[in-house]
C-alpha cells in the first residue's frame, strides 16, 4: 500500500514536528508527503496526485485542521481503493466523536494512524460538496464565516496574532448579536414532512459534535445511514446563553427549557430552501452560499482509518498462593 501524507503549515500547530516524525517513520514505507499553506489547495493537489496512481491502494493521512480534512475528503472522494486517516494537529477531535473508547493521545499519533484499521463511515452530500462531520445554517454558520475571514486577515496581518483570541471573541459576539433572519425557512424531511418556520440555526450532522465540543447531535452514529437534523426556531437574544449551554452539553433532547424551540429528527434526506441566499458552513471549515441546500446521506461512503489500538497484555495465570506464575513455568 502507498501512503500519502498531507501536512498543513500553520503557526497554531506543531506541523514541523509532525513532518519530522513522518520522515522518521517513513523508512520502509512507500510514501509521499506534501505540505500546504493556502486555504483549500489540498483538494486539487490530492486529486491530481491520485490520478497518477491508476487505482493503486493508497492511505491518505491528513495532518492538520478541520479545513485540511474537508478539502482532502473532497479531493479523494470517488477514487477507488483509497482510505482516509486524520491526525488533528489543533487538538480538535470532533470527527472522532462517534468512536467510543479511543484515547485522545492515540488520535494525534502518526504512527498509530499508519498502522490503524479502516472502517466504513457515512458521509453527507450537501449540494456538490461532501461533509464528514457537521453542516449548519444560521447562527453557527455566521460564526464560522467570521472566523474564517479572521484567519485570512491574520495571514496578511500577522502582527494581529497577539490579539487573535480577542478578535475571535468579537467575531462570536458579532454573530450572536446579529438579528436572526426574519424570513422563514422551508425544510422538507424525507420528501414528505415539511417545516415552514422561523430559524436561528439549522444543523445536519453525521457525527455528534463540532466546534471543539458542542454536542449538536447526541444520537449520532457515523455508520447508521442516517442524517441527524436539528432546527432551532428564532429566539430572543436573552435566551441564547442558556440555550447555548444546554446545546454544548448535548442535553437538547432532555432539557425542558428548549422544549418548543428545538426540533430534532433522524432522517435520510433534507431539502432546504430560503427566500434569499445564505451561508452554510461545512465541517466548521468552509462555507458555501445558496438559497437551496440538498442534503443526502451516503452510507459507508468512505474507508476511514482509526488509530491502532493498544495490544492487550496476555492474562498471566496465578499460582495457588495468588502469585503470578513466571512465563517459563506456565508454558510447560
C-alpha distance (Angstrom), angle and dihedral (degrees) to the residues before:
residue distance angle dihedral
X1 . . .
X2 3.77 . .
X3 3.79 122.2 .
X4 3.79 123.9 -146.6
X5 3.80 115.7 -168.4
X6 3.79 123.0 -164.8
X7 3.80 116.8 -167.5
X8 3.79 120.7 -171.1
X9 3.79 115.0 -144.0
X10 3.78 110.6 -135.2
X11 3.77 135.6 152.1
X12 3.82 87.8 -138.6
X13 3.82 96.4 61.4
X14 3.84 139.5 52.1
X15 3.80 92.4 -110.5
X16 3.82 95.2 144.1
X17 3.80 92.0 54.7
X18 3.82 89.2 47.8
X19 3.80 91.0 51.8
X20 3.81 90.5 51.0
X21 3.80 90.4 48.8
X22 3.82 91.2 52.6
X23 3.80 90.2 52.0
X24 3.81 89.9 51.2
X25 3.80 93.0 49.2
X26 3.79 94.6 41.3
X27 3.79 95.5 82.2
X28 3.79 106.6 115.7
X29 3.82 93.7 11.6
X30 3.78 126.5 111.5
X31 3.78 95.1 -132.9
X32 3.77 146.9 145.8
X33 3.79 129.5 -164.7
X34 3.77 134.5 -165.3
X35 3.78 131.8 178.3
X36 3.78 126.4 -141.1
X37 3.77 133.8 -159.5
X38 3.81 107.8 165.8
X39 3.80 117.4 85.2
X40 3.81 110.2 -97.1
X41 3.80 99.3 0.1
X42 3.82 91.6 122.1
X43 3.81 91.8 75.0
X44 3.79 100.6 61.9
X45 3.81 95.5 33.2
X46 3.81 91.7 54.1
X47 3.80 92.7 44.4
X48 3.81 90.2 52.0
X49 3.81 91.3 48.7
X50 3.81 94.4 49.4
X51 3.80 91.6 51.5
X52 3.81 88.7 63.4
X53 3.82 93.4 54.6
X54 3.82 95.1 65.2
X55 3.79 95.4 -144.0
X56 3.81 98.1 -45.9
X57 3.83 113.3 154.7
X58 3.80 109.8 -93.7
X59 3.79 135.3 173.8
X60 3.79 112.2 -148.0
X61 3.81 111.4 -155.9
X62 3.79 113.5 -166.8
X63 3.81 116.6 -158.3
X64 3.77 111.0 -171.1
X65 3.79 141.5 53.7
X66 3.82 137.4 -40.2
X67 3.80 91.9 -79.7
X68 3.81 91.4 52.7
X69 3.80 90.4 53.1
X70 3.81 93.6 45.5
X71 3.79 95.4 52.0
X72 3.82 93.2 42.7
X73 3.82 89.7 51.7
X74 3.79 91.1 52.7
X75 3.79 90.2 46.8
X76 3.80 95.7 53.7
X77 3.81 101.8 34.9
X78 3.80 111.3 116.6
X79 3.79 96.6 25.0
X80 3.83 114.7 117.0
X81 3.80 124.4 -121.2
X82 3.80 95.4 18.3
X83 3.81 125.5 139.6
X84 3.79 123.8 -168.1
X85 3.80 124.9 -144.0
X86 3.79 127.8 177.6
X87 3.80 133.2 -156.3
X88 3.84 108.1 -173.1
X89 3.80 106.0 -144.8
X90 3.82 91.3 -176.2
X91 3.83 93.2 57.9
X92 3.81 91.8 -117.4
X93 3.80 106.0 137.0
X94 3.82 101.3 176.6
X95 3.80 95.6 126.4
X96 3.83 89.8 59.8
X97 3.82 93.5 51.4
X98 3.82 93.1 107.9
X99 3.82 92.6 50.9
X100 3.82 108.7 88.1
X101 3.76 124.9 -154.3
X102 3.81 100.7 19.3
X103 3.84 110.0 131.1
X104 3.78 113.1 -127.9
X105 3.79 90.5 -127.3
X106 3.81 88.5 63.5
X107 3.82 92.5 53.5
X108 3.80 92.3 64.2
X109 3.81 94.9 45.5
X110 3.83 114.3 106.6
X111 3.80 91.9 -167.6
X112 3.80 92.0 56.4
X113 3.79 90.3 49.0
X114 3.82 91.4 52.4
X115 3.81 89.8 54.2
X116 3.80 96.1 33.5
X117 3.80 129.1 123.6
X118 3.82 122.6 -110.1
X119 3.79 121.0 -132.0
X120 3.80 132.6 -176.3
X121 3.80 113.3 -97.4
X122 3.80 132.2 -175.3
X123 3.79 122.7 -124.1
X124 3.79 134.5 -157.7
X125 3.78 119.9 -128.7
X126 3.80 112.2 -152.6
X127 3.81 109.6 -175.0
X128 3.81 101.7 -55.5
X129 3.84 97.1 -21.2
X130 3.81 130.5 88.6
X131 3.78 120.4 -135.7
X132 3.80 126.1 -166.9
X133 3.80 101.0 -175.9
X134 3.83 125.7 17.9
X135 3.80 137.4 -23.6
X136 3.79 125.1 -164.4
X137 3.79 144.8 -179.7
X138 3.79 127.0 -156.8
X139 3.80 126.9 16.3
X140 3.81 98.9 8.5
X141 3.79 92.4 43.1
X142 3.81 87.9 55.4
X143 3.81 89.9 51.7
X144 3.82 90.3 51.2
X145 3.80 92.3 47.6
X146 3.80 92.4 51.0
X147 3.81 92.3 45.2
X148 3.81 93.1 51.2
X149 3.78 91.2 48.3
X150 3.79 89.0 50.2
X151 3.81 90.6 52.1
X152 3.80 90.8 52.2
X153 3.80 89.9 49.6
X154 3.81 90.0 52.6
X155 3.81 90.6 54.1
X156 3.80 89.8 61.1
X157 3.81 97.1 33.3
X158 3.84 104.5 38.2
X159 3.80 91.5 166.4
X160 3.82 86.8 72.6
X161 3.82 90.0 67.3
X162 3.79 90.1 90.3
X163 3.81 86.4 68.9
X164 3.83 97.6 36.0
X165 3.81 96.5 118.5
X166 3.80 91.1 46.2
X167 3.82 91.9 49.7
X168 3.80 91.7 47.4
X169 3.79 89.1 50.7
X170 3.80 89.4 53.3
X171 3.82 89.3 49.6
X172 3.81 91.4 54.1
X173 3.78 91.9 45.1
X174 3.81 89.8 49.1
X175 3.80 90.6 53.5
X176 3.81 91.5 49.0
X177 3.79 95.3 51.5
X178 3.80 93.7 46.7
X179 3.77 109.1 107.5
X180 3.79 112.4 -107.2
X181 3.79 112.2 -112.5
X182 3.78 112.4 -80.1
X183 3.79 94.4 -152.4
X184 3.78 119.5 84.5
X185 3.78 126.0 -109.0
X186 3.81 122.4 -135.1
X187 3.80 116.9 -145.7
X188 3.80 124.1 -177.9
X189 3.81 111.9 -162.7
X190 3.81 117.9 -157.9
X191 3.78 89.4 -16.3
X192 3.82 96.6 -70.6
X193 3.85 114.8 49.7
X194 3.80 109.3 80.3
X195 3.80 129.5 -163.2
X196 3.81 118.7 -170.4
X197 3.78 108.2 177.2
X198 3.79 147.7 115.3
X199 3.78 117.8 -77.6
X200 3.77 143.6 -159.7
X201 3.79 95.5 178.9
X202 3.79 140.1 -3.3
X203 3.81 124.3 -163.9
X204 3.78 133.9 -169.5
X205 3.78 112.8 -173.5
X206 3.78 143.1 -174.8
X207 3.81 95.5 -178.0
X208 3.79 134.0 34.7
X209 3.78 104.2 -103.9
X210 3.78 148.4 21.0
X211 3.79 138.1 176.1
X212 3.83 92.6 55.2
X213 3.78 95.8 -58.7
X214 3.82 113.6 -9.4
X215 3.81 104.2 137.5
X216 3.80 102.3 -147.2
X217 3.82 96.6 156.5
X218 3.81 110.3 38.1
X219 3.83 93.5 172.7
X220 3.80 96.0 48.6
X221 3.76 125.3 131.6
X222 3.77 121.4 176.3
X223 3.81 94.1 -143.7
X224 3.82 103.5 47.8
X225 3.82 100.7 86.2
X226 3.82 93.1 -120.5
X227 3.80 136.6 118.8
X228 3.80 116.8 -135.4
X229 3.82 106.3 -139.8
X230 3.80 127.1 -167.7
X231 3.79 128.1 -178.9
X232 3.80 120.6 -171.7
X233 3.79 115.9 -166.2
X234 3.78 123.7 -135.4
X235 3.79 106.4 -76.5
X236 3.81 136.9 -178.8
X237 3.79 115.3 -90.1
X238 3.82 89.8 -123.1
X239 3.82 90.0 64.9
X240 3.80 96.3 48.8
X241 3.84 99.1 83.4
X242 3.81 92.5 56.0
X243 3.80 92.8 42.2
X244 3.82 89.3 49.7
X245 3.82 90.9 54.7
X246 3.80 92.2 50.0
X247 3.77 89.6 45.9
X248 3.81 94.0 49.9
X249 3.82 91.4 52.2
X250 3.80 92.3 50.5
X251 3.82 93.5 -118.3
X252 3.81 96.8 127.1
X253 3.81 91.8 115.4
X254 3.80 96.5 48.0
X255 3.81 108.2 33.3
X256 3.81 113.1 92.1
X257 3.81 92.0 -152.9
X258 3.82 91.5 77.1
X259 3.81 94.3 43.2
X260 3.78 108.5 129.3
X261 3.80 92.8 14.5
X262 3.81 99.0 70.7
X263 3.81 129.6 53.0
X264 3.81 118.2 -166.8
X265 3.79 125.7 -172.0
X266 3.80 138.6 165.9
X267 3.77 110.2 -142.3
X268 3.81 149.3 151.0
X269 3.79 100.9 -123.9
X270 3.80 143.3 13.8
X271 3.79 129.6 -164.0
X272 3.79 110.1 -168.7
X273 3.79 126.9 -174.9
X274 3.81 134.7 175.3
X275 3.83 130.1 -174.8
X276 3.83 93.4 -117.1
X277 3.83 129.1 30.9
X278 3.81 113.6 -90.5
X279 3.78 135.9 -179.3
X280 3.80 123.2 -96.0
X281 3.80 118.9 -165.6
X282 3.80 119.2 -146.5
X283 3.81 123.6 -160.2
X284 3.83 89.7 -13.1
X285 3.77 84.2 -80.3
X286 3.79 115.3 81.2
X287 3.77 135.9 23.8
X288 3.77 134.1 -152.3
X289 3.80 129.4 -166.7
X290 3.79 124.6 -135.8
X291 3.79 143.8 126.9
X292 3.82 92.1 -128.6
X293 3.79 130.1 47.1
X294 3.78 122.1 -170.8
X295 3.82 109.5 -162.6
X296 3.79 121.7 -170.6
X297 3.79 134.6 170.0
X298 3.80 117.5 -126.2
X299 3.81 106.4 -159.8
X300 3.83 117.4 -141.1
X301 3.79 89.3 -8.7
X302 3.81 98.6 150.0
X303 3.79 137.3 35.6
X304 3.81 101.6 -128.4
X305 3.81 119.1 -167.0
X306 3.80 121.2 -131.9
X307 3.81 119.6 -159.6
X308 3.77 118.5 -92.9
X309 3.83 107.5 -93.2
X310 3.77 125.5 -131.3
X311 3.79 114.4 -88.1
X312 3.82 106.4 -116.4
X313 3.76 115.4 -120.7
X314 3.81 112.5 -111.4
X315 3.78 117.5 -106.0
X316 3.79 111.3 -101.2
X317 3.79 114.7 -150.1
X318 3.80 119.4 -126.4
X319 3.77 127.2 -130.7
X320 3.77 121.0 -119.2
X321 3.81 87.1 -93.3
X322 3.80 92.8 56.2
X323 3.81 96.2 -105.1
X324 3.80 122.5 132.0
X325 3.80 111.0 -101.7
X326 3.83 112.4 -128.8
X327 3.80 113.5 -111.8
X328 3.81 93.5 -118.2
X329 3.82 89.2 60.1
X330 3.80 102.5 45.6
X331 3.82 92.4 46.5
X332 3.80 90.6 68.7
